[in-house]
């Protein structure tokens, strides 16, 4: 299989800088979160997305001041808001067994994140678009555009964040997720967005636990939010997914273990666990060893039929002065797929 991908901005860095990371262990959605790392200890693992990344919006902007002038009570919240415009260009070409897929698109996203009100509440909104530039007949299916090379405008995030220091952090309604099997998969023009209600603890710096319920999801090129069960393939159904998981770190955060379980009501259950260990070796060498296991089983009414499959994976990485070498292995149950 041959692939050629050109993209501007963030995605250009992703594919040009770390194409080798598109291994079975480092899935595409995970690679999109990181450019080429400088050391083995900087490699991301799937459960790194468990932590909420709190962004400090301290730079005051003109747009925020204007909005804040109409809402005096919330003036501090809006005066510290950040408006981000992120244009994208993407050209995709692949040839697999004689079948060619080729398209080019332009577009991008706009995101508004407010500052914190009383250090407890923050709002976020976003939207994105992908429009056709080059669509040869019969070469669609690249994931850049809708069927037939049609462009689209997609609703994005619309969420509220609530936090109480040393107690919990909640994010409610439409948002991007970054967990195994439930993530934004931002590897084309627009990311997936989930309609989810989640909460994580933040009282212990070494232990993180959380739970969430996902009701709907917008696909990569979709304009509408669909029930999770319908998006998985159970046409006409309306069932969600309930998640619960944890992550524990020790050895000064050089070792960690975590697990995530997702109950897809009347469809299938997904269990995932991983553990990672990092060592600083003599002469500036660094070593990283990690392993993972996942299992999926149908449950309830089995709207997608009987499912029983599992997979294991392992990765070793060694680095020295910016050079990182990795070896990974995965194995999935015979006759099944994750």
C-alpha positions in Angstrom: 0.0 0.0 0.0 1.3 3.5 -0.9 0.1 6.7 0.8 0.8 10.3 0.2 -0.5 12.8 2.7 0.1 16.6 2.8 -1.4 18.8 5.3 -0.8 22.3 6.7 -0.2 23.3 10.3 -0.6 20.7 13.0 -1.3 17.8 10.7 1.8 18.5 8.6 3.9 18.2 11.7 2.1 14.9 12.6 2.7 13.0 9.4 6.0 14.5 8.3 7.5 14.4 11.8 6.5 11.0 13.0 5.1 8.8 10.3 6.8 5.8 11.8 4.5 6.2 14.9 1.6 4.9 12.9 2.2 1.4 14.3 -0.5 -0.9 15.6 0.3 0.1 19.2 0.3 3.9 18.6 -3.1 4.2 17.0 -3.7 7.2 14.7 -5.8 9.1 17.2 -3.0 9.0 19.7 -0.2 10.0 17.3 -2.3 13.1 16.4 -1.7 14.4 19.9 2.0 14.5 19.7 4.8 15.4 17.3 8.0 13.3 17.2 9.1 12.9 20.8 12.7 13.7 21.9 13.0 10.7 24.3 11.4 7.4 25.1 10.0 8.8 28.3 7.9 11.4 26.4 6.0 8.7 24.4 2.2 9.0 25.0 0.1 6.0 26.1 -3.7 5.7 25.5 -4.7 6.5 29.1 -2.7 9.8 29.1 -6.0 11.1 27.8 -7.6 10.3 31.1 -6.3 13.5 32.7 -8.2 16.8 32.0 -5.8 19.3 30.5 -6.7 22.6 32.1 -5.8 25.5 29.9 -5.0 28.9 31.6 -6.5 31.6 29.5 -4.7 34.6 30.9 -4.2 36.7 27.8 -6.9 39.2 27.5 -8.4 39.7 24.0 -10.5 42.3 22.3 -13.3 39.9 21.5 -13.6 38.8 25.2 -13.6 42.4 26.4 -16.5 43.2 24.0 -18.5 40.2 25.2 -17.8 40.9 28.8 -19.0 44.5 28.5 -22.6 43.2 27.9 -22.4 40.8 31.0 -20.8 42.8 33.9 -21.2 39.9 36.3 -19.3 37.6 34.0 -16.9 40.3 32.7 -13.8 38.6 34.2 -14.8 35.2 32.6 -15.2 36.7 29.1 -12.3 39.1 29.2 -9.9 36.2 29.6 -11.5 34.2 26.8 -9.4 32.9 23.9 -10.7 32.7 20.3 -8.7 30.4 18.1 -8.8 30.1 14.3 -7.2 26.9 12.9 -7.2 26.7 9.1 -6.4 23.3 7.4 -5.4 22.0 4.0 -5.2 18.3 3.4 -4.3 16.3 0.3 -4.8 12.5 0.5 -3.7 9.9 -2.1 -3.5 6.1 -1.6 -3.3 3.1 -3.8 -4.3 -0.3 -2.3 -4.5 -3.3 -4.6 -5.2 -1.1 -7.6 -7.9 0.9 -5.8 -7.0 4.6 -5.7 -8.4 7.1 -3.3 -7.6 10.8 -3.8 -9.0 14.1 -2.7 -7.9 17.5 -1.5 -9.8 19.7 1.0 -9.5 23.0 2.8 -11.3 24.3 5.9 -10.6 24.4 9.6 -12.1 25.2 12.9 -12.9 28.1 15.2 -12.9 27.6 19.0 -13.8 29.9 21.8 -12.9 29.1 25.4 -13.7 31.5 28.2 -11.7 32.2 31.3 -12.8 30.8 34.7 -15.6 32.4 36.6 -14.9 32.4 40.3 -12.2 29.8 39.5 -15.1 27.2 39.1 -16.9 27.6 35.8 -15.6 27.8 32.2 -17.4 27.4 28.8 -16.2 26.2 25.4 -17.6 26.3 21.9 -16.3 25.3 18.5 -17.3 24.6 14.9 -15.5 23.2 11.9 -15.8 22.9 8.1 -14.3 20.9 5.2 -14.7 22.1 1.6 -13.7 20.4 -1.6 -10.6 21.5 -3.5 -9.9 18.5 -5.7 -12.2 15.5 -6.1 -11.4 13.1 -9.0 -14.4 11.1 -10.0 -14.4 7.6 -8.5 -11.6 8.3 -6.1 -13.5 9.3 -3.0 -13.7 7.6 0.4 -10.7 9.4 1.9 -12.5 10.7 5.0 -11.8 14.3 4.0 -15.3 14.9 2.5 -18.7 13.4 2.5 -19.8 10.9 -0.2 -19.5 12.3 -3.7 -16.9 14.8 -2.6 -19.4 17.1 -0.9 -18.1 19.6 1.6 -19.8 20.2 5.0 -20.1 22.4 8.0 -20.0 20.5 11.3 -21.1 21.6 14.8 -18.4 21.1 17.3 -18.0 21.4 21.1 -20.5 23.2 23.4 -19.6 22.4 27.0 -19.4 23.7 30.4 -16.5 22.8 32.9 -17.1 22.8 36.6 -14.2 22.3 39.0 -13.7 22.3 42.8 -10.1 22.2 43.7 -9.0 18.9 45.4 -12.4 17.4 44.8 -13.6 16.9 41.3 -13.6 18.3 37.7 -16.8 17.8 35.5 -17.2 18.5 31.8 -20.8 18.5 30.5 -22.4 18.1 27.0 -20.6 18.2 23.6 -16.9 17.8 23.8 -13.9 16.0 22.3 -12.7 12.9 24.1 -9.2 11.3 24.1 -9.5 7.8 25.5 -9.0 4.3 24.0 -12.0 3.5 21.7 -13.7 6.8 22.7 -11.7 9.6 21.2 -11.8 12.5 18.7 -9.7 10.6 16.0 -8.5 14.0 14.6 -6.6 12.5 11.7 -8.5 14.2 8.8 -10.3 17.5 8.5 -12.7 17.5 11.5 -12.6 15.5 14.7 -15.3 13.3 16.3 -17.3 15.1 19.0 -19.2 13.2 21.7 -22.2 14.3 23.7 -20.9 13.2 27.1 -21.3 14.0 30.8 -18.1 13.1 32.7 -16.5 13.7 36.1 -12.9 13.0 37.4 -11.4 13.3 40.8 -8.4 15.5 41.4 -7.7 15.2 45.1 -4.6 12.9 44.8 -1.9 13.9 42.3 -0.9 10.2 41.9 -4.4 8.7 41.6 -7.1 9.7 39.1 -10.6 8.1 38.8 -13.5 9.1 36.7 -16.8 8.2 35.2 -18.9 9.3 32.2 -22.0 8.6 30.2 -21.9 9.1 26.4 -25.3 9.6 24.7 -24.5 10.6 21.2 -21.5 11.1 18.8 -20.9 13.1 15.6 -18.8 11.1 13.1 -15.7 12.4 11.3 -17.7 13.8 8.3 -21.1 14.0 9.9 -23.3 17.0 10.5 -25.7 15.3 13.0 -25.2 13.6 16.4 -26.3 10.0 16.4 -27.0 7.7 19.4 -23.9 5.7 20.3 -25.5 2.3 19.5 -26.7 3.5 16.1 -23.3 4.9 15.3 -21.8 1.5 16.2 -24.1 -0.2 13.6 -27.4 -0.9 15.4 -29.7 1.0 13.1 -32.8 2.5 14.7 -31.5 2.0 18.3 -30.9 4.7 21.0 -28.5 3.4 23.6 -25.5 5.1 25.2 -22.2 4.0 26.7 -21.2 4.3 30.4 -17.5 4.6 31.2 -15.5 4.2 34.4 -11.8 4.0 34.9 -8.7 4.9 37.0 -5.0 5.6 36.7 -2.4 5.2 39.4 1.2 6.5 39.3 4.2 5.7 41.5 8.0 5.8 41.4 7.8 9.6 40.9 5.4 9.1 38.0 7.8 6.9 36.2 5.4 3.9 36.6 1.7 3.8 36.1 -1.2 1.4 35.7 -4.7 2.1 34.6 -7.9 0.6 33.3 -11.1 1.7 31.5 -14.4 -0.1 31.1 -17.1 1.0 28.7 -20.6 -0.6 28.9 -22.4 -0.2 25.6 -25.9 -0.9 26.7 -27.4 -3.8 24.7 -24.4 -3.8 22.4 -21.0 -4.8 23.8 -18.7 -4.2 26.7 -15.1 -2.9 26.2 -12.5 -3.4 28.9 -9.0 -1.9 28.5 -6.0 -1.9 30.8 -2.4 -0.8 30.4 0.8 -0.3 32.4 3.9 1.7 31.6 7.4 1.9 33.2 10.2 4.3 32.5 13.9 4.2 33.4 16.7 6.8 33.2 19.8 4.8 32.2 23.5 5.7 32.4 25.0 7.9 29.6 21.7 9.7 29.0 19.9 6.6 27.7 16.1 6.3 28.5 14.1 3.1 28.4 10.3 2.7 28.2 8.4 -0.5 28.5 4.6 -0.8 28.3 1.9 -3.4 27.8 -1.9 -3.4 27.2 -4.8 -5.7 27.1 -8.4 -5.2 25.7 -11.5 -7.4 25.7 -14.8 -6.9 24.0 -18.0 -9.0 24.8 -21.6 -8.6 23.6 -24.2 -8.0 26.3 -27.9 -7.3 26.9 -29.9 -7.6 23.7 -26.8 -8.0 21.6 -28.0 -5.5 19.0 -24.8 -6.0 17.0 -24.8 -9.8 17.4 -22.5 -12.1 19.4 -19.1 -10.5 20.1 -16.2 -12.1 21.9 -12.7 -10.9 21.1 -9.5 -9.7 22.9 -6.1 -8.3 22.0 -2.7 -7.9 23.8 0.1 -5.5 23.0 3.6 -4.6 24.2 6.1 -1.9 23.3 9.7 -1.2 24.2 11.4 2.1 23.4 15.0 3.2 23.8 16.3 6.7 23.3 19.5 8.6 23.2 20.0 12.3 22.6 16.8 12.7 20.6 17.0 9.4 18.7 14.1 7.1 19.6 13.9 3.4 18.6 10.7 1.5 19.2 9.7 -2.1 18.9 6.0 -3.1 19.3 3.9 -6.2 19.1 0.1 -6.8 19.1 -2.0 -10.0 18.7 -5.8 -10.2 18.4 -8.0 -13.2 18.9 -8.2 -15.5 15.9 -11.3 -15.0 13.8 -12.2 -11.8 15.7 -11.4 -8.1 15.5 -11.5 -5.2 18.0 
